[in-house]
Amino acid sequence: MKAKEFFFKAYANLPLSLRQEIIVVLDNEPLSWNAVKIEIENETSKGKAILVKLVQMRIIKEDG
């Protein structure tokens, strides 16, 4: 499973009320689960950087 798939699995299991919470700060910009989902879905450069950061923070796995 790739990092992107791990993210979507975690997102799907997250209570709706928590999706507004900040998960990561990238370039001094705090991003919620919802904002991160949009960036990853659209495969933006920011989305790719977010996935790398989430793996580094061990919030999601890279593979496995």
Order of alpha helices (4+ residues) and beta strands (2+ residues): alpha-beta-beta-alpha-alpha
